[in-house]
Amino acid sequence: MGTIAIAVAIVAGVAAISGAFGVAIVVKATLQGITRQPEIRGPLQTIMFIGVPLVEALPIFAIVIAFILMGNM
């Protein structure tokens, strides 16, 4: 019982941190692209707005799995 609770806490923490790092990398790359070529700002922002949810999908799946594990306790 206790080990599952610890595993759920670790999974939730790592998922939150990895999601934050992933979004930061996508936004950083977009800002670098805009800085280098300001004329393509619109297409880069569109790609960023598509990429951020894709990056956030994996941590959300991890949290869902953690909740499922928590329900099996």
C-alpha positions as CSV (number, residue, x, y, z in Angstrom):
1,M,0.0,0.0,0.0
2,G,2.6,2.5,1.0
3,T,4.9,1.8,-1.9
4,I,2.1,2.5,-4.4
5,A,1.4,5.8,-2.7
6,I,5.1,6.7,-2.9
7,A,5.2,5.7,-6.6
8,V,2.1,7.8,-7.4
9,A,3.7,10.8,-5.7
10,I,6.9,10.3,-7.7
11,V,5.1,9.9,-11.0
12,A,3.0,13.0,-10.4
13,G,6.1,15.1,-9.5
14,V,8.2,13.9,-12.4
15,A,5.3,14.4,-14.8
16,A,4.8,18.0,-13.6
17,I,8.5,18.8,-13.9
18,S,8.9,17.2,-17.3
19,G,5.9,19.0,-18.7
20,A,7.3,22.3,-17.5
21,F,10.7,21.6,-19.0
22,G,9.1,20.5,-22.3
23,V,7.0,23.6,-22.7
24,A,10.0,25.8,-21.8
25,I,12.1,24.1,-24.6
26,V,9.3,24.6,-27.1
27,V,8.8,28.3,-26.2
28,K,12.6,28.9,-26.1
29,A,13.0,27.5,-29.6
30,T,10.1,29.6,-30.9
31,L,11.5,32.8,-29.4
32,Q,14.9,32.0,-30.9
33,G,13.3,31.5,-34.3
34,I,11.3,34.8,-34.0
35,T,14.5,36.6,-33.0
36,R,16.4,35.3,-36.0
37,Q,13.6,35.8,-38.5
38,P,10.9,38.2,-37.3
39,E,8.9,38.0,-40.5
40,I,7.9,34.4,-39.9
41,R,6.4,35.2,-36.4
42,G,2.9,34.1,-37.3
43,P,3.7,30.6,-38.6
44,L,6.1,30.0,-35.7
45,Q,3.5,30.9,-33.2
46,T,1.0,28.6,-34.9
47,I,3.5,25.7,-34.7
48,M,4.2,26.6,-31.0
49,F,0.4,26.6,-30.2
50,I,0.2,23.1,-31.7
51,G,3.4,21.9,-30.2
52,V,2.7,22.9,-26.6
53,P,-0.4,20.7,-26.1
54,L,1.5,17.8,-27.7
55,V,4.3,18.2,-25.2
56,E,1.8,18.5,-22.4
57,A,0.0,15.3,-23.4
58,L,2.5,12.9,-22.0
59,P,2.5,14.4,-18.5
60,I,-1.2,14.3,-18.5
61,F,-1.2,10.6,-19.4
62,A,1.3,10.0,-16.6
63,I,-1.0,11.8,-14.1
64,V,-4.0,9.7,-15.3
65,I,-2.0,6.5,-14.8
66,A,-1.0,7.7,-11.4
67,F,-4.7,8.2,-10.5
68,I,-5.5,4.8,-11.8
69,L,-2.8,3.3,-9.6
70,M,-4.1,5.3,-6.7
71,G,-7.6,3.8,-7.3
72,N,-6.1,0.3,-7.0
73,M,-4.8,0.9,-3.5
